[in-house]
Amino acid sequence: MTLDVAFRPQAEADVLETYDWYERQQAGLGESYVDSVDATLDRIQRMPKMYPVIIQQIRRAKIKKFPYLVFYRILSERIEVIAVLHCSRDPKLWERRIR
């Protein structure tokens, strides 16, 4: 059984803000970013335990082609995306979201 993916509002905002930024840099680059996020989420759905637990059952997956990470946790009924952040961002940013 495949679990549905649900974004926290902050994680959805992360993706939209990054999409907008990439589109301002080059037309179509934001779409490429979203496609890479979708591909990462597909992998997470197929093999949710493939990525390592980094803290308090939160897992981290690297997005291919872009320097971003998806932070998520596996719940009984869904996969919850907590944050989608640049690799260089302060980890305390997403850690505050789980407290």
Secondary structure by P-SEA (a helix, b strand, c coil): cbbbbbbcaaaaaaaaaaaaaaaaaccaaaaaaaaaaaaaaaaaaacccccccccccbbbbbbccccbbbbbbbcccbbbbcccccccccaaaaaaaac
